[in-house]
Amino acid sequence: MAPNGKSVWVAPAGMHSSKTNYLIVIDPNSGTIKERVLLGKDLHVAHVVLDDQSKNAFVTAGETNEVIQVDATTYQVVRNLI
């Protein structure tokens, strides 16, 4: 759940890391998907954390040992941190 309470962020990981990975943003009031953010392939995403102002989401990518920063307003990948 975002600190501002306006969204729920999920990084679903499939059984195979070779699958395309997305970050899913859900509206907590309606339960509908607001956005699907394409992160890439072969990542094995696991955890999502938002900053205290709900401006950026950070997703762990186990296969590449990266953290992917996503702008929580535009839903665009900002950068990959190693």
Long-range contacts (C-beta under 8 A, 24 or more apart in sequence): 1-28, 2-50, 2-54, 2-72, 3-50, 3-51, 3-52, 3-53, 3-54, 4-53, 4-54, 6-54, 7-34, 7-54, 7-72, 9-48, 9-50, 9-57, 10-48, 11-39, 11-45, 11-46, 11-47, 11-48, 11-59, 11-60, 12-45, 13-44, 13-45, 13-46, 17-42, 17-43, 17-44, 17-62, 17-63, 18-42, 21-45, 21-61, 23-48, 23-57, 23-59, 23-68, 23-70, 25-75, 35-75, 37-70, 37-75, 37-76, 37-77, 39-68, 39-77, 43-68
